Amino acid sequence: MARLTGPLYGSTATGTVAGLLGFRTGQNTQCVARLPSRVPRPSAAQILQRQKYRDAIAAWNMLSDADRAQWIADTPEGQMPIPFFISCYLLS
């Protein structure tokens, strides 16, 4: 809750009102700004997809140098090896 000891736009108004507006004071300036909205928690499908990406990166990091060189050699022209590996991993 905002601490109002003077007028609303006075030099002493600081804090938030209803979680929507934030009152700030600086060097001889006052500012009222809308607070950013909160991002909802990720869904179960998002969490699962993020875990699949983490698993793909872990699999890439665990490849031996010879296996990694083979993936790099097999990467189609115009693509980078790691995104190509991740897309193959996610589609398998």
KAHU-V921212 format. One line per field, one symbol per residue. ss: DSSP state (2 for helix, 1 for strand, 0 for the rest). phi: phi as a letter, one per 30 degrees, with the letter a starting at -180 (. if undefined). burial: I if it has 16 or more other ideal C-beta (glycine too) atoms within 10 Angstrom, else O. Layout:
# KAHU-V921212
ss=???
phi=???
burial=???
This chain:
# KAHU-V921212
ss=00100000000001111000111110000111110000000002222222222222222222002222222222000000222222222220
phi=.dcccbdecddcdbjbbhiccccbbbdibbbcbddddddddddddddddddddddddddddddddddddddddddddjccdddddddddddd
burial=OOOOOOOOOOOOIOOOOOOOOIIOOOOOOOOOOOOOOOOOOOOOOOOOOOOOOOOIOOOIOOOOOOOIOOOOOOIOOOOOOIOOIIOOOOOO
